[in-house]
Amino acid sequence: GWKHLAETYGVDLVVSGHRHHQEIWAPDASDNFLAPTAFIVSGGGGGITSTGMPSADGEDDEYGFVDLTFTRASIKIEAISHGGQLRRTVHVPPRPRAATTPGAAGATMGIPSPFELVGAGGLEPSKTVLL
């Protein structure tokens, strides 16, 4: 399952969607079944329904957006409500990847992690990616 994939490939962050309620599980959260992999459930950027009733002032997690900032040290997750309020910030450090032999079951196929891309000809440090 997901836990096996996260451990085998050293997955730092899983992003999932389509519930109209922002959810972020930090790598060290006691209720995070993928720990130490962080995960996000987001999908509140549009649509006509939500899990709960959104407040007019945006002080809720029913609709909103997630802003990700990649650096060599961490992935910063910022949950922003439909009213523009910063609801939560989580920092995800890189986790070790399983040692594999190219071509073996579980090999990473040469796919770099986001941390390897930052400043190495890929993403520039502190480049922000909006989802």
C-alpha positions, 0 to 999 in steps of 0.5 A: 500500500501507500506506506510500503511505497513511501518507505521504499522510495523515501517519499517526502510528501503525498498530495491528494485531493478532492475533499473540499476540506484542507488537511495536512499531516506533518511528518511527526503527527501522531495520527499520520499513518504515513509518518514520516511521510507528510501528506496533504488532502486538498481540493477546496479551490473550487466547486459548490460543496464542502465538507462543512459550512465555510465561514464568511471571514475565511477562518476555516479549512473548507475551501482554500489553497496549498502553497509549497516552497521547496528548498534544500532543507525542507518543503514548506507547506502553507494552507491558505483559506478562501479568505486569504488567512494562513491556516497552518504551516508545516516544514517537511525535511528530506527523508532517506531513500532506500538503498537500491540497485538500478534495475532491482525491484524498488529501484528509484529509476534515477528519479531525483527527489525535490531536494536534489532538484533545488539548486542543481539545475532544476528548481531555484532555491526558494522557488514557490510552486502553487497547486 
